[in-house]
Amino acid sequence: MNKEPRPQQPTASAASAQRLQDAMKRLRARLRAESGQNATGLTLTQLGVLVSVIREGPVTAARLAALEHVSGQAIAQILTVLKAAGFVHTEPDPLDGRKKLVSADSSATELVDRIMVGRASFLARAIDQVVAPGEREDLEKAIELLERLAEADPRGGGI
């Protein structure tokens, strides 16, 4: 008699989660390539922080760490790279001289705008090419579901 535990079959949700993860990974890679992001030399995380600086700035490193869900040390390393590239600069916080505020250079805004336009342009062309007119409503539903998934807190039981 074999007493080894049998491997469990994946649940339907687990299988869907894996397929979704794989599809998102491939789409993100395609967006990076099509938008020219790969040519910038910035990682996805560095670009995300740069976008947050543009949207939130001037902003403290602590606020950036909270927004990006990373440690203060990770933000410091990312900001070092972005400063060396000339995309961000810091200045003392006028309300608290112990803190520094991070702001984006205009070159950063131009870069991010170019990448975002490239991504949107690729997606619009891909939608026009791949999604039939009768599937547009399905696409809108899928986008809504993805937005809800992005906001979900499965640990809190709020689903």
CORZIWO-V708281 format. One record per pair of residues at least 12 apart in sequence whose ideal C-beta (glycine too) atoms are under 6 Angstrom apart, sorted by the first residue. I is the first residue (numbers start at 1). J is the second residue. D is the distance in Angstrom with one decimal. If there is no record, write none. Layout:
i=I j=J d=D
i=I j=J d=D
This chain:
i=31 j=119 d=4.8
i=34 j=122 d=3.9
i=35 j=115 d=4.7
i=35 j=118 d=3.2
i=35 j=119 d=4.5
i=36 j=118 d=5.5
i=37 j=115 d=5.1
i=46 j=78 d=5.3
i=46 j=81 d=5.9
i=49 j=68 d=5.8
i=49 j=78 d=4.9
i=50 j=82 d=6.0
i=50 j=87 d=5.8
i=50 j=108 d=5.5
i=51 j=112 d=5.7
i=52 j=64 d=5.7
i=52 j=67 d=5.0
i=53 j=88 d=5.6
i=53 j=102 d=5.4
i=53 j=104 d=4.7
i=54 j=104 d=4.6
i=54 j=109 d=5.7
i=54 j=112 d=5.9
i=57 j=103 d=4.6
i=57 j=104 d=5.5
i=58 j=101 d=3.7
i=58 j=103 d=4.6
i=59 j=102 d=5.6
i=60 j=99 d=5.4
i=61 j=75 d=5.0
i=86 j=105 d=5.9
i=87 j=105 d=5.6
i=87 j=108 d=4.0
i=88 j=102 d=5.4
i=88 j=104 d=5.6
i=89 j=103 d=5.9
i=90 j=102 d=5.4
